[in-house]
Amino acid sequence: MPTMTISLNEETKARLADLARQAGQEVDQFAEALLRRVASADVRLERGVPVFPRRPGAPVLKVEDVNRLMDGPE
């Protein structure tokens, strides 16, 4: 399989390293597994943004729900 180099900004590198640490994995192994899952996912692009299909039975949030979640506890 061909290899490639992917450049990340410092914030993304730090977040990826944190997620790998939480999973108990090396960063390279974690990133490869993550990218493999994304590459094999049922995903389409809308205006350059990846969109994943909704899981069957998953709840749909209404605007009111999102606003409530963003505002947090009162």
CHARMM internal coordinates of N, CA and C (Angstrom, degrees):
IC EDIT
DIST 1 N 1 CA 1.4365
DIST 1 CA 1 C 1.5276
ANGL 1 N 1 CA 1 C 108.35
DIST 1 C 2 N 1.3402
ANGL 1 CA 1 C 2 N 117.16
DIHE 1 N 1 CA 1 C 2 N 135.07
DIST 2 N 2 CA 1.4578
ANGL 1 C 2 N 2 CA 119.19
DIHE 1 CA 1 C 2 N 2 CA 178.91
DIST 2 CA 2 C 1.5307
ANGL 2 N 2 CA 2 C 111.30
DIHE 1 C 2 N 2 CA 2 C -68.06
DIST 2 C 3 N 1.3227
ANGL 2 CA 2 C 3 N 114.74
DIHE 2 N 2 CA 2 C 3 N 152.78
DIST 3 N 3 CA 1.4562
ANGL 2 C 3 N 3 CA 119.37
DIHE 2 CA 2 C 3 N 3 CA 177.87
DIST 3 CA 3 C 1.5204
ANGL 3 N 3 CA 3 C 108.65
DIHE 2 C 3 N 3 CA 3 C -112.25
DIST 3 C 4 N 1.3274
ANGL 3 CA 3 C 4 N 115.78
DIHE 3 N 3 CA 3 C 4 N 161.12
DIST 4 N 4 CA 1.4550
ANGL 3 C 4 N 4 CA 120.80
DIHE 3 CA 3 C 4 N 4 CA 177.54
DIST 4 CA 4 C 1.5143
ANGL 4 N 4 CA 4 C 108.97
DIHE 3 C 4 N 4 CA 4 C -148.31
DIST 4 C 5 N 1.2979
ANGL 4 CA 4 C 5 N 115.27
DIHE 4 N 4 CA 4 C 5 N 165.76
DIST 5 N 5 CA 1.4586
ANGL 4 C 5 N 5 CA 121.41
DIHE 4 CA 4 C 5 N 5 CA 176.53
DIST 5 CA 5 C 1.5182
ANGL 5 N 5 CA 5 C 108.35
DIHE 4 C 5 N 5 CA 5 C -109.17
DIST 5 C 6 N 1.3258
ANGL 5 CA 5 C 6 N 116.03
DIHE 5 N 5 CA 5 C 6 N 132.81
DIST 6 N 6 CA 1.4565
ANGL 5 C 6 N 6 CA 121.84
DIHE 5 CA 5 C 6 N 6 CA 177.72
DIST 6 CA 6 C 1.5277
ANGL 6 N 6 CA 6 C 107.18
DIHE 5 C 6 N 6 CA 6 C -116.46
DIST 6 C 7 N 1.3176
ANGL 6 CA 6 C 7 N 116.21
DIHE 6 N 6 CA 6 C 7 N 126.55
DIST 7 N 7 CA 1.4642
ANGL 6 C 7 N 7 CA 120.69
DIHE 6 CA 6 C 7 N 7 CA 179.98
DIST 7 CA 7 C 1.5242
ANGL 7 N 7 CA 7 C 109.76
DIHE 6 C 7 N 7 CA 7 C -92.97
DIST 7 C 8 N 1.3315
ANGL 7 CA 7 C 8 N 115.77
DIHE 7 N 7 CA 7 C 8 N 136.11
DIST 8 N 8 CA 1.4617
ANGL 7 C 8 N 8 CA 121.85
DIHE 7 CA 7 C 8 N 8 CA 179.85
DIST 8 CA 8 C 1.5212
ANGL 8 N 8 CA 8 C 109.19
DIHE 7 C 8 N 8 CA 8 C -127.25
DIST 8 C 9 N 1.3271
ANGL 8 CA 8 C 9 N 116.63
DIHE 8 N 8 CA 8 C 9 N 149.85
DIST 9 N 9 CA 1.4612
ANGL 8 C 9 N 9 CA 118.79
DIHE 8 CA 8 C 9 N 9 CA 174.32
DIST 9 CA 9 C 1.5247
ANGL 9 N 9 CA 9 C 108.75
DIHE 8 C 9 N 9 CA 9 C -76.35
DIST 9 C 10 N 1.3221
ANGL 9 CA 9 C 10 N 116.32
DIHE 9 N 9 CA 9 C 10 N 167.94
DIST 10 N 10 CA 1.4720
ANGL 9 C 10 N 10 CA 120.86
DIHE 9 CA 9 C 10 N 10 CA -174.41
DIST 10 CA 10 C 1.5317
ANGL 10 N 10 CA 10 C 112.33
DIHE 9 C 10 N 10 CA 10 C -62.07
DIST 10 C 11 N 1.3247
ANGL 10 CA 10 C 11 N 117.76
DIHE 10 N 10 CA 10 C 11 N -38.70
DIST 11 N 11 CA 1.4640
ANGL 10 C 11 N 11 CA 120.73
DIHE 10 CA 10 C 11 N 11 CA -179.83
DIST 11 CA 11 C 1.5286
ANGL 11 N 11 CA 11 C 111.11
DIHE 10 C 11 N 11 CA 11 C -63.49
DIST 11 C 12 N 1.3258
ANGL 11 CA 11 C 12 N 116.16
DIHE 11 N 11 CA 11 C 12 N -42.49
DIST 12 N 12 CA 1.4632
ANGL 11 C 12 N 12 CA 120.24
DIHE 11 CA 11 C 12 N 12 CA 179.47
DIST 12 CA 12 C 1.5186
ANGL 12 N 12 CA 12 C 110.64
DIHE 11 C 12 N 12 CA 12 C -68.57
DIST 12 C 13 N 1.3269
ANGL 12 CA 12 C 13 N 117.71
DIHE 12 N 12 CA 12 C 13 N -39.28
DIST 13 N 13 CA 1.4694
ANGL 12 C 13 N 13 CA 121.04
DIHE 12 CA 12 C 13 N 13 CA 176.93
DIST 13 CA 13 C 1.5188
ANGL 13 N 13 CA 13 C 110.69
DIHE 12 C 13 N 13 CA 13 C -60.11
DIST 13 C 14 N 1.3242
ANGL 13 CA 13 C 14 N 116.57
DIHE 13 N 13 CA 13 C 14 N -44.30
DIST 14 N 14 CA 1.4660
ANGL 13 C 14 N 14 CA 120.55
DIHE 13 CA 13 C 14 N 14 CA -179.24
DIST 14 CA 14 C 1.5265
ANGL 14 N 14 CA 14 C 110.69
DIHE 13 C 14 N 14 CA 14 C -64.48
DIST 14 C 15 N 1.3333
ANGL 14 CA 14 C 15 N 116.80
DIHE 14 N 14 CA 14 C 15 N -42.29
DIST 15 N 15 CA 1.4727
ANGL 14 C 15 N 15 CA 120.15
DIHE 14 CA 14 C 15 N 15 CA 179.94
DIST 15 CA 15 C 1.5207
ANGL 15 N 15 CA 15 C 110.41
DIHE 14 C 15 N 15 CA 15 C -65.46
DIST 15 C 16 N 1.3135
ANGL 15 CA 15 C 16 N 117.67
DIHE 15 N 15 CA 15 C 16 N -42.30
DIST 16 N 16 CA 1.4595
ANGL 15 C 16 N 16 CA 121.96
DIHE 15 CA 15 C 16 N 16 CA 179.26
DIST 16 CA 16 C 1.5295
ANGL 16 N 16 CA 16 C 110.18
DIHE 15 C 16 N 16 CA 16 C -63.66
DIST 16 C 17 N 1.3173
ANGL 16 CA 16 C 17 N 117.28
DIHE 16 N 16 CA 16 C 17 N -42.11
DIST 17 N 17 CA 1.4659
ANGL 16 C 17 N 17 CA 121.07
DIHE 16 CA 16 C 17 N 17 CA 178.18
DIST 17 CA 17 C 1.5212
ANGL 17 N 17 CA 17 C 111.06
DIHE 16 C 17 N 17 CA 17 C -63.83
DIST 17 C 18 N 1.3254
ANGL 17 CA 17 C 18 N 116.65
DIHE 17 N 17 CA 17 C 18 N -39.80
DIST 18 N 18 CA 1.4697
ANGL 17 C 18 N 18 CA 120.56
DIHE 17 CA 17 C 18 N 18 CA 178.59
DIST 18 CA 18 C 1.5199
ANGL 18 N 18 CA 18 C 110.87
DIHE 17 C 18 N 18 CA 18 C -64.47
DIST 18 C 19 N 1.3283
ANGL 18 CA 18 C 19 N 117.14
DIHE 18 N 18 CA 18 C 19 N -44.45
DIST 19 N 19 CA 1.4684
ANGL 18 C 19 N 19 CA 120.47
DIHE 18 CA 18 C 19 N 19 CA 179.04
DIST 19 CA 19 C 1.5285
ANGL 19 N 19 CA 19 C 111.05
DIHE 18 C 19 N 19 CA 19 C -63.54
DIST 19 C 20 N 1.3371
ANGL 19 CA 19 C 20 N 116.83
DIHE 19 N 19 CA 19 C 20 N -41.13
DIST 20 N 20 CA 1.4648
ANGL 19 C 20 N 20 CA 120.86
DIHE 19 CA 19 C 20 N 20 CA 178.35
DIST 20 CA 20 C 1.5254
ANGL 20 N 20 CA 20 C 110.22
DIHE 19 C 20 N 20 CA 20 C -62.88
DIST 20 C 21 N 1.3348
ANGL 20 CA 20 C 21 N 116.62
DIHE 20 N 20 CA 20 C 21 N -42.38
DIST 21 N 21 CA 1.4677
ANGL 20 C 21 N 21 CA 120.60
DIHE 20 CA 20 C 21 N 21 CA 178.74
DIST 21 CA 21 C 1.5275
ANGL 21 N 21 CA 21 C 110.46
DIHE 20 C 21 N 21 CA 21 C -61.72
DIST 21 C 22 N 1.3342
ANGL 21 CA 21 C 22 N 116.68
DIHE 21 N 21 CA 21 C 22 N -44.15
DIST 22 N 22 CA 1.4659
ANGL 21 C 22 N 22 CA 120.58
DIHE 21 CA 21 C 22 N 22 CA 178.68
DIST 22 CA 22 C 1.5308
ANGL 22 N 22 CA 22 C 111.44
DIHE 21 C 22 N 22 CA 22 C -60.57
DIST 22 C 23 N 1.3325
ANGL 22 CA 22 C 23 N 116.04
DIHE 22 N 22 CA 22 C 23 N -33.88
DIST 23 N 23 CA 1.4619
ANGL 22 C 23 N 23 CA 120.96
DIHE 22 CA 22 C 23 N 23 CA 179.80
DIST 23 CA 23 C 1.5226
ANGL 23 N 23 CA 23 C 112.47
DIHE 22 C 23 N 23 CA 23 C -84.01
DIST 23 C 24 N 1.3448
ANGL 23 CA 23 C 24 N 116.35
DIHE 23 N 23 CA 23 C 24 N -6.57
DIST 24 N 24 CA 1.4584
ANGL 23 C 24 N 24 CA 120.01
DIHE 23 CA 23 C 24 N 24 CA -179.32
DIST 24 CA 24 C 1.5212
ANGL 24 N 24 CA 24 C 112.95
DIHE 23 C 24 N 24 CA 24 C 71.68
DIST 24 C 25 N 1.3323
ANGL 24 CA 24 C 25 N 116.80
DIHE 24 N 24 CA 24 C 25 N 31.48
DIST 25 N 25 CA 1.4596
ANGL 24 C 25 N 25 CA 121.30
DIHE 24 CA 24 C 25 N 25 CA -177.53
DIST 25 CA 25 C 1.5194
ANGL 25 N 25 CA 25 C 110.30
DIHE 24 C 25 N 25 CA 25 C -124.38
DIST 25 C 26 N 1.3311
ANGL 25 CA 25 C 26 N 114.81
DIHE 25 N 25 CA 25 C 26 N 161.04
DIST 26 N 26 CA 1.4569
ANGL 25 C 26 N 26 CA 121.04
DIHE 25 CA 25 C 26 N 26 CA 171.71
DIST 26 CA 26 C 1.5271
ANGL 26 N 26 CA 26 C 107.78
DIHE 25 C 26 N 26 CA 26 C -71.95
DIST 26 C 27 N 1.3225
ANGL 26 CA 26 C 27 N 116.06
DIHE 26 N 26 CA 26 C 27 N 148.99
DIST 27 N 27 CA 1.4678
ANGL 26 C 27 N 27 CA 120.56
DIHE 26 CA 26 C 27 N 27 CA -175.89
DIST 27 CA 27 C 1.5305
ANGL 27 N 27 CA 27 C 111.79
DIHE 26 C 27 N 27 CA 27 C -58.44
DIST 27 C 28 N 1.3356
ANGL 27 CA 27 C 28 N 117.29
DIHE 27 N 27 CA 27 C 28 N -46.72
DIST 28 N 28 CA 1.4679
ANGL 27 C 28 N 28 CA 120.07
DIHE 27 CA 27 C 28 N 28 CA -177.96
DIST 28 CA 28 C 1.5233
ANGL 28 N 28 CA 28 C 111.48
DIHE 27 C 28 N 28 CA 28 C -60.45
DIST 28 C 29 N 1.3290
ANGL 28 CA 28 C 29 N 117.15
DIHE 28 N 28 CA 28 C 29 N -44.15
DIST 29 N 29 CA 1.4643
ANGL 28 C 29 N 29 CA 120.72
DIHE 28 CA 28 C 29 N 29 CA -179.70
DIST 29 CA 29 C 1.5240
ANGL 29 N 29 CA 29 C 110.84
DIHE 28 C 29 N 29 CA 29 C -65.91
DIST 29 C 30 N 1.3435
ANGL 29 CA 29 C 30 N 116.52
DIHE 29 N 29 CA 29 C 30 N -41.81
DIST 30 N 30 CA 1.4540
ANGL 29 C 30 N 30 CA 121.32
DIHE 29 CA 29 C 30 N 30 CA 179.57
DIST 30 CA 30 C 1.5300
ANGL 30 N 30 CA 30 C 110.29
DIHE 29 C 30 N 30 CA 30 C -63.19
DIST 30 C 31 N 1.3401
ANGL 30 CA 30 C 31 N 116.73
DIHE 30 N 30 CA 30 C 31 N -47.12
DIST 31 N 31 CA 1.4648
ANGL 30 C 31 N 31 CA 121.00
DIHE 30 CA 30 C 31 N 31 CA -178.90
DIST 31 CA 31 C 1.5220
ANGL 31 N 31 CA 31 C 111.19
DIHE 30 C 31 N 31 CA 31 C -62.76
DIST 31 C 32 N 1.3245
ANGL 31 CA 31 C 32 N 116.92
DIHE 31 N 31 CA 31 C 32 N -41.01
DIST 32 N 32 CA 1.4691
ANGL 31 C 32 N 32 CA 119.53
DIHE 31 CA 31 C 32 N 32 CA 179.37
DIST 32 CA 32 C 1.5220
ANGL 32 N 32 CA 32 C 110.94
DIHE 31 C 32 N 32 CA 32 C -63.65
DIST 32 C 33 N 1.3394
ANGL 32 CA 32 C 33 N 117.70
DIHE 32 N 32 CA 32 C 33 N -45.02
DIST 33 N 33 CA 1.4636
ANGL 32 C 33 N 33 CA 120.60
DIHE 32 CA 32 C 33 N 33 CA 179.31
DIST 33 CA 33 C 1.5242
ANGL 33 N 33 CA 33 C 110.68
DIHE 32 C 33 N 33 CA 33 C -62.88
DIST 33 C 34 N 1.3241
ANGL 33 CA 33 C 34 N 116.60
DIHE 33 N 33 CA 33 C 34 N -41.64
DIST 34 N 34 CA 1.4618
ANGL 33 C 34 N 34 CA 121.13
DIHE 33 CA 33 C 34 N 34 CA 179.62
DIST 34 CA 34 C 1.5266
ANGL 34 N 34 CA 34 C 110.89
DIHE 33 C 34 N 34 CA 34 C -62.57
DIST 34 C 35 N 1.3296
ANGL 34 CA 34 C 35 N 116.20
DIHE 34 N 34 CA 34 C 35 N -47.46
DIST 35 N 35 CA 1.4634
ANGL 34 C 35 N 35 CA 119.91
DIHE 34 CA 34 C 35 N 35 CA -179.27
DIST 35 CA 35 C 1.5303
ANGL 35 N 35 CA 35 C 111.88
DIHE 34 C 35 N 35 CA 35 C -66.39
DIST 35 C 36 N 1.3259
ANGL 35 CA 35 C 36 N 117.21
DIHE 35 N 35 CA 35 C 36 N -35.14
DIST 36 N 36 CA 1.4746
ANGL 35 C 36 N 36 CA 119.50
DIHE 35 CA 35 C 36 N 36 CA 176.32
DIST 36 CA 36 C 1.5245
ANGL 36 N 36 CA 36 C 110.71
DIHE 35 C 36 N 36 CA 36 C -62.53
DIST 36 C 37 N 1.3198
ANGL 36 CA 36 C 37 N 116.70
DIHE 36 N 36 CA 36 C 37 N -41.48
DIST 37 N 37 CA 1.4711
ANGL 36 C 37 N 37 CA 120.30
DIHE 36 CA 36 C 37 N 37 CA 179.59
DIST 37 CA 37 C 1.5236
ANGL 37 N 37 CA 37 C 111.20
DIHE 36 C 37 N 37 CA 37 C -65.44
DIST 37 C 38 N 1.3177
ANGL 37 CA 37 C 38 N 116.33
DIHE 37 N 37 CA 37 C 38 N -41.85
DIST 38 N 38 CA 1.4678
ANGL 37 C 38 N 38 CA 119.79
DIHE 37 CA 37 C 38 N 38 CA 178.28
DIST 38 CA 38 C 1.5258
ANGL 38 N 38 CA 38 C 110.34
DIHE 37 C 38 N 38 CA 38 C -64.69
DIST 38 C 39 N 1.3290
ANGL 38 CA 38 C 39 N 116.43
DIHE 38 N 38 CA 38 C 39 N -43.09
DIST 39 N 39 CA 1.4614
ANGL 38 C 39 N 39 CA 120.74
DIHE 38 CA 38 C 39 N 39 CA -178.16
DIST 39 CA 39 C 1.5231
ANGL 39 N 39 CA 39 C 112.24
DIHE 38 C 39 N 39 CA 39 C -64.28
DIST 39 C 40 N 1.3329
ANGL 39 CA 39 C 40 N 117.67
DIHE 39 N 39 CA 39 C 40 N -30.54
DIST 40 N 40 CA 1.4647
ANGL 39 C 40 N 40 CA 119.84
DIHE 39 CA 39 C 40 N 40 CA -178.37
DIST 40 CA 40 C 1.5254
ANGL 40 N 40 CA 40 C 112.55
DIHE 39 C 40 N 40 CA 40 C -96.52
DIST 40 C 41 N 1.3280
ANGL 40 CA 40 C 41 N 117.16
DIHE 40 N 40 CA 40 C 41 N 2.30
DIST 41 N 41 CA 1.4623
ANGL 40 C 41 N 41 CA 121.15
DIHE 40 CA 40 C 41 N 41 CA -178.18
DIST 41 CA 41 C 1.5254
ANGL 41 N 41 CA 41 C 111.03
DIHE 40 C 41 N 41 CA 41 C -77.98
DIST 41 C 42 N 1.3194
ANGL 41 CA 41 C 42 N 114.36
DIHE 41 N 41 CA 41 C 42 N 159.98
DIST 42 N 42 CA 1.4566
ANGL 41 C 42 N 42 CA 121.54
DIHE 41 CA 41 C 42 N 42 CA 173.74
DIST 42 CA 42 C 1.5249
ANGL 42 N 42 CA 42 C 106.48
DIHE 41 C 42 N 42 CA 42 C -83.06
DIST 42 C 43 N 1.3204
ANGL 42 CA 42 C 43 N 116.01
DIHE 42 N 42 CA 42 C 43 N 92.03
DIST 43 N 43 CA 1.4605
ANGL 42 C 43 N 43 CA 121.09
DIHE 42 CA 42 C 43 N 43 CA -174.55
DIST 43 CA 43 C 1.5216
ANGL 43 N 43 CA 43 C 109.16
DIHE 42 C 43 N 43 CA 43 C -131.38
DIST 43 C 44 N 1.3155
ANGL 43 CA 43 C 44 N 115.11
DIHE 43 N 43 CA 43 C 44 N 144.54
DIST 44 N 44 CA 1.4683
ANGL 43 C 44 N 44 CA 119.87
DIHE 43 CA 43 C 44 N 44 CA 173.83
DIST 44 CA 44 C 1.5281
ANGL 44 N 44 CA 44 C 107.30
DIHE 43 C 44 N 44 CA 44 C -129.65
DIST 44 C 45 N 1.3055
ANGL 44 CA 44 C 45 N 116.13
DIHE 44 N 44 CA 44 C 45 N 162.22
DIST 45 N 45 CA 1.4608
ANGL 44 C 45 N 45 CA 120.52
DIHE 44 CA 44 C 45 N 45 CA 179.85
DIST 45 CA 45 C 1.5230
ANGL 45 N 45 CA 45 C 109.69
DIHE 44 C 45 N 45 CA 45 C -106.39
DIST 45 C 46 N 1.3162
ANGL 45 CA 45 C 46 N 115.51
DIHE 45 N 45 CA 45 C 46 N 131.35
DIST 46 N 46 CA 1.4608
ANGL 45 C 46 N 46 CA 121.59
DIHE 45 CA 45 C 46 N 46 CA 172.94
DIST 46 CA 46 C 1.5160
ANGL 46 N 46 CA 46 C 107.29
DIHE 45 C 46 N 46 CA 46 C -118.62
DIST 46 C 47 N 1.3414
ANGL 46 CA 46 C 47 N 116.38
DIHE 46 N 46 CA 46 C 47 N 109.97
DIST 47 N 47 CA 1.4688
ANGL 46 C 47 N 47 CA 122.10
DIHE 46 CA 46 C 47 N 47 CA -177.20
DIST 47 CA 47 C 1.5227
ANGL 47 N 47 CA 47 C 111.42
DIHE 46 C 47 N 47 CA 47 C 54.17
DIST 47 C 48 N 1.3223
ANGL 47 CA 47 C 48 N 116.83
DIHE 47 N 47 CA 47 C 48 N 38.49
DIST 48 N 48 CA 1.4576
ANGL 47 C 48 N 48 CA 121.62
DIHE 47 CA 47 C 48 N 48 CA 176.80
DIST 48 CA 48 C 1.5132
ANGL 48 N 48 CA 48 C 115.23
DIHE 47 C 48 N 48 CA 48 C 84.45
DIST 48 C 49 N 1.3338
ANGL 48 CA 48 C 49 N 117.45
DIHE 48 N 48 CA 48 C 49 N 1.79
DIST 49 N 49 CA 1.4627
ANGL 48 C 49 N 49 CA 121.65
DIHE 48 CA 48 C 49 N 49 CA -178.90
DIST 49 CA 49 C 1.5245
ANGL 49 N 49 CA 49 C 108.63
DIHE 48 C 49 N 49 CA 49 C -107.36
DIST 49 C 50 N 1.3499
ANGL 49 CA 49 C 50 N 117.88
DIHE 49 N 49 CA 49 C 50 N 127.15
DIST 50 N 50 CA 1.4600
ANGL 49 C 50 N 50 CA 119.14
DIHE 49 CA 49 C 50 N 50 CA 178.92
DIST 50 CA 50 C 1.5297
ANGL 50 N 50 CA 50 C 111.22
DIHE 49 C 50 N 50 CA 50 C -67.70
DIST 50 C 51 N 1.3323
ANGL 50 CA 50 C 51 N 115.20
DIHE 50 N 50 CA 50 C 51 N 134.50
DIST 51 N 51 CA 1.4570
ANGL 50 C 51 N 51 CA 121.66
DIHE 50 CA 50 C 51 N 51 CA 179.69
DIST 51 CA 51 C 1.5256
ANGL 51 N 51 CA 51 C 107.78
DIHE 50 C 51 N 51 CA 51 C -125.90
DIST 51 C 52 N 1.3273
ANGL 51 CA 51 C 52 N 115.31
DIHE 51 N 51 CA 51 C 52 N 123.86
DIST 52 N 52 CA 1.4590
ANGL 51 C 52 N 52 CA 120.79
DIHE 51 CA 51 C 52 N 52 CA 179.60
DIST 52 CA 52 C 1.5222
ANGL 52 N 52 CA 52 C 108.82
DIHE 51 C 52 N 52 CA 52 C -100.02
DIST 52 C 53 N 1.3280
ANGL 52 CA 52 C 53 N 117.88
DIHE 52 N 52 CA 52 C 53 N 143.85
DIST 53 N 53 CA 1.4646
ANGL 52 C 53 N 53 CA 119.28
DIHE 52 CA 52 C 53 N 53 CA 179.72
DIST 53 CA 53 C 1.5301
ANGL 53 N 53 CA 53 C 111.12
DIHE 52 C 53 N 53 CA 53 C -65.54
DIST 53 C 54 N 1.3164
ANGL 53 CA 53 C 54 N 115.38
DIHE 53 N 53 CA 53 C 54 N 148.74
DIST 54 N 54 CA 1.4588
ANGL 53 C 54 N 54 CA 120.90
DIHE 53 CA 53 C 54 N 54 CA 178.39
DIST 54 CA 54 C 1.5262
ANGL 54 N 54 CA 54 C 109.02
DIHE 53 C 54 N 54 CA 54 C -70.76
DIST 54 C 55 N 1.3326
ANGL 54 CA 54 C 55 N 115.90
DIHE 54 N 54 CA 54 C 55 N 139.76
DIST 55 N 55 CA 1.4588
ANGL 54 C 55 N 55 CA 119.90
DIHE 54 CA 54 C 55 N 55 CA 177.29
DIST 55 CA 55 C 1.5241
ANGL 55 N 55 CA 55 C 109.09
DIHE 54 C 55 N 55 CA 55 C -68.20
DIST 55 C 56 N 1.3222
ANGL 55 CA 55 C 56 N 118.02
DIHE 55 N 55 CA 55 C 56 N 141.99
DIST 56 N 56 CA 1.4636
ANGL 55 C 56 N 56 CA 119.72
DIHE 55 CA 55 C 56 N 56 CA 176.33
DIST 56 CA 56 C 1.5334
ANGL 56 N 56 CA 56 C 109.98
DIHE 55 C 56 N 56 CA 56 C -58.27
DIST 56 C 57 N 1.3125
ANGL 56 CA 56 C 57 N 115.74
DIHE 56 N 56 CA 56 C 57 N 130.34
DIST 57 N 57 CA 1.4574
ANGL 56 C 57 N 57 CA 120.50
DIHE 56 CA 56 C 57 N 57 CA 178.44
DIST 57 CA 57 C 1.5103
ANGL 57 N 57 CA 57 C 114.49
DIHE 56 C 57 N 57 CA 57 C 84.35
DIST 57 C 58 N 1.3277
ANGL 57 CA 57 C 58 N 117.58
DIHE 57 N 57 CA 57 C 58 N -3.08
DIST 58 N 58 CA 1.4721
ANGL 57 C 58 N 58 CA 120.16
DIHE 57 CA 57 C 58 N 58 CA 179.48
DIST 58 CA 58 C 1.5213
ANGL 58 N 58 CA 58 C 109.10
DIHE 57 C 58 N 58 CA 58 C -70.35
DIST 58 C 59 N 1.3316
ANGL 58 CA 58 C 59 N 117.25
DIHE 58 N 58 CA 58 C 59 N 142.00
DIST 59 N 59 CA 1.4651
ANGL 58 C 59 N 59 CA 119.11
DIHE 58 CA 58 C 59 N 59 CA -179.51
DIST 59 CA 59 C 1.5286
ANGL 59 N 59 CA 59 C 111.21
DIHE 58 C 59 N 59 CA 59 C -69.47
DIST 59 C 60 N 1.3032
ANGL 59 CA 59 C 60 N 114.93
DIHE 59 N 59 CA 59 C 60 N 151.76
DIST 60 N 60 CA 1.4600
ANGL 59 C 60 N 60 CA 121.50
DIHE 59 CA 59 C 60 N 60 CA 176.15
DIST 60 CA 60 C 1.5210
ANGL 60 N 60 CA 60 C 107.27
DIHE 59 C 60 N 60 CA 60 C -106.92
DIST 60 C 61 N 1.3290
ANGL 60 CA 60 C 61 N 116.50
DIHE 60 N 60 CA 60 C 61 N 122.68
DIST 61 N 61 CA 1.4620
ANGL 60 C 61 N 61 CA 120.28
DIHE 60 CA 60 C 61 N 61 CA 179.81
DIST 61 CA 61 C 1.5231
ANGL 61 N 61 CA 61 C 110.10
DIHE 60 C 61 N 61 CA 61 C -80.54
DIST 61 C 62 N 1.3166
ANGL 61 CA 61 C 62 N 114.95
DIHE 61 N 61 CA 61 C 62 N 136.81
DIST 62 N 62 CA 1.4589
ANGL 61 C 62 N 62 CA 121.09
DIHE 61 CA 61 C 62 N 62 CA 174.77
DIST 62 CA 62 C 1.5250
ANGL 62 N 62 CA 62 C 107.72
DIHE 61 C 62 N 62 CA 62 C -91.26
DIST 62 C 63 N 1.3146
ANGL 62 CA 62 C 63 N 116.78
DIHE 62 N 62 CA 62 C 63 N 165.26
DIST 63 N 63 CA 1.4582
ANGL 62 C 63 N 63 CA 121.69
DIHE 62 CA 62 C 63 N 63 CA 179.24
DIST 63 CA 63 C 1.5232
ANGL 63 N 63 CA 63 C 109.90
DIHE 62 C 63 N 63 CA 63 C -55.30
DIST 63 C 64 N 1.3177
ANGL 63 CA 63 C 64 N 117.02
DIHE 63 N 63 CA 63 C 64 N -40.72
DIST 64 N 64 CA 1.4621
ANGL 63 C 64 N 64 CA 120.77
DIHE 63 CA 63 C 64 N 64 CA -179.98
DIST 64 CA 64 C 1.5318
ANGL 64 N 64 CA 64 C 111.20
DIHE 63 C 64 N 64 CA 64 C -61.73
DIST 64 C 65 N 1.3291
ANGL 64 CA 64 C 65 N 116.70
DIHE 64 N 64 CA 64 C 65 N -39.41
DIST 65 N 65 CA 1.4640
ANGL 64 C 65 N 65 CA 120.88
DIHE 64 CA 64 C 65 N 65 CA 178.67
DIST 65 CA 65 C 1.5228
ANGL 65 N 65 CA 65 C 111.06
DIHE 64 C 65 N 65 CA 65 C -63.97
DIST 65 C 66 N 1.3244
ANGL 65 CA 65 C 66 N 116.30
DIHE 65 N 65 CA 65 C 66 N -44.94
DIST 66 N 66 CA 1.4612
ANGL 65 C 66 N 66 CA 121.01
DIHE 65 CA 65 C 66 N 66 CA -179.17
DIST 66 CA 66 C 1.5253
ANGL 66 N 66 CA 66 C 109.84
DIHE 65 C 66 N 66 CA 66 C -63.85
DIST 66 C 67 N 1.3312
ANGL 66 CA 66 C 67 N 116.47
DIHE 66 N 66 CA 66 C 67 N -44.42
DIST 67 N 67 CA 1.4699
ANGL 66 C 67 N 67 CA 119.39
DIHE 66 CA 66 C 67 N 67 CA 178.77
DIST 67 CA 67 C 1.5265
ANGL 67 N 67 CA 67 C 111.14
DIHE 66 C 67 N 67 CA 67 C -60.81
DIST 67 C 68 N 1.3169
ANGL 67 CA 67 C 68 N 117.20
DIHE 67 N 67 CA 67 C 68 N -42.39
DIST 68 N 68 CA 1.4572
ANGL 67 C 68 N 68 CA 121.51
DIHE 67 CA 67 C 68 N 68 CA 179.30
DIST 68 CA 68 C 1.5225
ANGL 68 N 68 CA 68 C 110.52
DIHE 67 C 68 N 68 CA 68 C -62.75
DIST 68 C 69 N 1.3174
ANGL 68 CA 68 C 69 N 117.46
DIHE 68 N 68 CA 68 C 69 N -43.76
DIST 69 N 69 CA 1.4592
ANGL 68 C 69 N 69 CA 121.30
DIHE 68 CA 68 C 69 N 69 CA 179.68
DIST 69 CA 69 C 1.5291
ANGL 69 N 69 CA 69 C 111.64
DIHE 68 C 69 N 69 CA 69 C -66.53
DIST 69 C 70 N 1.3216
ANGL 69 CA 69 C 70 N 116.71
DIHE 69 N 69 CA 69 C 70 N -37.16
DIST 70 N 70 CA 1.4644
ANGL 69 C 70 N 70 CA 119.67
DIHE 69 CA 69 C 70 N 70 CA 179.20
DIST 70 CA 70 C 1.5238
ANGL 70 N 70 CA 70 C 111.46
DIHE 69 C 70 N 70 CA 70 C -69.64
DIST 70 C 71 N 1.3322
ANGL 70 CA 70 C 71 N 116.85
DIHE 70 N 70 CA 70 C 71 N -36.48
DIST 71 N 71 CA 1.4582
ANGL 70 C 71 N 71 CA 120.25
DIHE 70 CA 70 C 71 N 71 CA -178.67
DIST 71 CA 71 C 1.5073
ANGL 71 N 71 CA 71 C 113.04
DIHE 70 C 71 N 71 CA 71 C -73.11
DIST 71 C 72 N 1.3272
ANGL 71 CA 71 C 72 N 116.82
DIHE 71 N 71 CA 71 C 72 N -25.66
DIST 72 N 72 CA 1.4559
ANGL 71 C 72 N 72 CA 121.09
DIHE 71 CA 71 C 72 N 72 CA -179.84
DIST 72 CA 72 C 1.5194
ANGL 72 N 72 CA 72 C 111.95
DIHE 71 C 72 N 72 CA 72 C 73.34
DIST 72 C 73 N 1.3261
ANGL 72 CA 72 C 73 N 115.62
DIHE 72 N 72 CA 72 C 73 N -175.29
DIST 73 N 73 CA 1.4614
ANGL 72 C 73 N 73 CA 119.03
DIHE 72 CA 72 C 73 N 73 CA -178.82
DIST 73 CA 73 C 1.5363
ANGL 73 N 73 CA 73 C 110.78
DIHE 72 C 73 N 73 CA 73 C -65.54
DIST 73 C 74 N 1.3006
ANGL 73 CA 73 C 74 N 113.84
DIHE 73 N 73 CA 73 C 74 N 142.60
DIST 74 N 74 CA 1.4781
ANGL 73 C 74 N 74 CA 117.97
DIHE 73 CA 73 C 74 N 74 CA -178.58
DIST 74 CA 74 C 1.4971
ANGL 74 N 74 CA 74 C 111.63
DIHE 73 C 74 N 74 CA 74 C -95.42
END
COOR INIT
IC SEED 1 N 1 CA 1 C
IC BUILD
